[in-house]
Amino acid sequence: MHTPRAQAAPPWLRLLGVALTLPLVLTALLLAPAYADDSAPQEAADITATGRYYPGGEGCSGENDADGCLTWGLHVPSAAVAGKDVTLTIEADSEPGKWAWTCPGEDHVAGTAAYFTSRYTDAPIERLASSDLRFFAKLYYTWHGDSVGEVKAVTCTPGHLSLTYQVDFQGWAAGSYLDLTMGATALAPGAGARDYSFTPTVTVSDGTSRTPVATVQKPAADTAHATVTIGAGTQDDTAKDAGHFTATVRNDSTSPMSDFTVTTSRTRGPASVTSLSCDLSAYGGEVVTAVGPAPSLTVSSGKASVPGGKEVTCQVDLSGVVGRNAVTTGVTTGGQTFTGEYTDNRAVTQVAVTGEPSTTEVHDPDVFFSSPYVRVDYTVTFTNQTDADGRTSGIVLRPRTPAGFQLSYVSPTSGPWWFRDDYLPGTDGSVRMNTAAELIAGSSMSFKFSAYYKVDSAAMTKEAWDAAGTCVTGDTSKGLSAEIDVETNGSGVDATTYPTCTAVTQPKG
């Protein structure tokens, strides 16, 4: 496995791979609230076990065996293994008569591995990579195949799981951690409350061994319980900082849900909740709405009574969505609150374009050019002004050359170019360049390139030289003009055209 260092490295060396294909701007998460621990505490210095039971799933309170109801987890913080590259050997029996391991294959246990770290100085701890738990599955985090973990061996039977996992914490941020989530089958869970236990033995390659314990309770089918599912978010084209998402509240209990409240609250970032509206008209209520903007809005159920297994749909509008934002929607019923979280991370990127020098002379023919030529250096700088990661975008050089000048090629000179080969003009005379790269929060990135223009001296009259020697804003017939189009990318960069002009002086003699 490749071992990078946690530092403010050039962002193009940290491009996310297969594991980070989810969008940087609109991400929705489903949080299921029936569990032993919501997530293992990130500050814990040892390996811990966790468990979750999802009573709202199909068959999760039924008489038949049910998959997808019960999961077990292992939380492995970097501090527990002294920040090293280690191998974990996990041996765990199931609980006869209560639950069994879910095995899609003999060398595959249902579930996922996820690696969390801070990818650069002062960045938050976030998911870097994830994969399933079949043999040889790896935690890839770049397009080049670099990984931070892999399944070295796995043997899965309903009664026993043996999993060997290699994870690399060496050189990564101190707060990094690995989460293993393993799927189990609930055996005839039934309608009543039921306890489940998980007691794995974890042996580390440093010679140490742990036996963490997790227990989780399945609530009785008639106990108050709900699941909040957050739908995909959308952006408002007319207001760049506005957003919208749908929250669906499902009554998981067999008992009706009444006298409940729904609350949407900002938990991170500058976003405000501008409105919260829930349609209860199908259940003896009405459409209830709260209007902001405010950090939090709440609506009450009134006379509505939601039968077991039924859903309520709520619409949430946001404003001020800039940078990293998290908004939680929760339903409070029967003295308990069940939540789902919506994250909306939006970079805002400023672009600056320069062409240098402002005035240049014609160069004599040389080993590269058989005719006189002019070189103009262009710089396109992207600056991320937020705490959310973004991306740069592609650029297009569109020459507006007067008679006697012709763009020959463009050559990258400095910056994180994917390709440093020369770019040739297309059929329309423009040059499209691949300058898309990750732009981490609060950073800047510059792409510099030189454009070489061939000069046909025989076609240049005194009037043509006079026009070439003067730049006039908005007049592309003056000077050596070019437009640089910066393409939109849906990640903080707006489509904009930047005019440039370089005055060309007539050669003496």
Steps between C-alpha positions, in 0.01 A plus 500: 500500500615851424566716807455876445549766763230711660611846398401791282616315192412621151135412451552331166696234692196431712235454236229278633435172330228245485408542863425870474276519200218655695437867419677780688191711522187298576521188716214336690547248780251260655549463873329208671465577870454159668845388606737428785717801412427739214865495408805408696648811662774639283703596806503141630854366526410134459316271262128495577202297382164647400161370393187628328153361453264643237143419609351683204647261245294237321449200725704648783213435744368193321499127562740411218876549479583849371810654344582869523366542854811449710858618448811473712792738489861535604645846547881505473657837584854574391602552863403141586782367280749786550436640153660202328434283199346193664305184429188418700377144536135487605333182622133520593227245563138578433234459771313170448126545474527880484717605210736363235761651274380610156737342248453585129784251444750289693759777459261790545315637802230759437600849604754774439839631601542877524814703571474849652779754516598863459655532157686824562590740780200632699251299293218315679503124538300364207455177310789442263407162357258210535455150362313178561635209704574235244844343459758743361266801518712813541449853627605690189531874542659615173444434134848351495408203719646612834325339796500525880351162582399163364337170585792256520283197579139426587305186579130552560245245621172572679653384827848652482690783335875510454622827350859617453527868418807712431472872571762772461499792745868582455550859392132591511336745742495407868120485512466249216292189551363190328137390530405144409125440472394136465155378410303240695172315456242531778356154568120520534521834684130508591289788628641525850811668635819299462867538594791411273869473588829512308830391660781484244864424569727748325869411473737769375825427319686678781417202721217657700146365523162647594154363565261794470130445569191659346134445579199641321129475573229454245201699625158339516300550183245724675765724658531853363760499225553690176752524220586831335624468143662798332451530125742642248537875520455755226636847438304808398624636167388852589669513841839333518492470878152345516422131538218254542459143619225257592480319834278192526387390846388136521312363799682171570271408789181297473339767720372827349733799526328809638590806707838524330716786379739533207801728538763604247816656643828622362782314674798625298573793273328832426182363337159609627174309484259719303200268513388159629175354369349156573189361331282324761173529309483125428494422873235733636725803516597776260803648331699656784766758422757702692678793337842649574774570427619355827757252630214262585132459414237267654152388398249303709276214391177650633213254457690272262549132584739307275434122485783251531702460181379831353709801404487876532684713244658830604655766277792710624632819340839648589684826441855615563645166391869579462788273595434198721146462632311231688127510575323246720131413474353307792163373615424488872243240600443298814775688681765407242653687209599335173709695253646514153774733380534694177842634402549770239859600428545780248827654404508853362794546267641828373679495164765745381648507148806689382689524172864610506681701392271791423729591211731265312729489201511260210763226540722403209479149354686235698535122522133470599346755263582547136331839501479794742280435800353654814475331840233599753491352852160446660419418863165374627473494880219329693452601866265305726354753744317252725561216745350249254709312248433584137650449157660704228347478154600479138614806307486591132730749325319674214740717298360813336803559281520777241615432146861386490489306830410134549501291818737204454481316831473534877760362739438446876779655707412456868220374721330165563443409137379149429666517158803713423500429129437788267138577415412569136210717385176328405307551179356826635846626592447470876701291746320302769714404801437244772553692823248325725649413838404486865512842668512453874336742740666839529762427235607647167623331185653659191531361149758676285542448129664668203332561167716526189369709212650481152556839334461534123720805446410523132134548587567777750442854372581816693133525598504139619807564714340814642190299597709219647696747710198633691255332738150644529256347747221322315659539155648167390633659181761675712803326641545125527170419670380175649212388715538237770182312580484345846242221497247442775546181698216486755756531777542870559619626160265702280538512122673828419690647204811707571638726223875555471712710270871538431635782286754389238762749384622506141853364455759764415671497170 
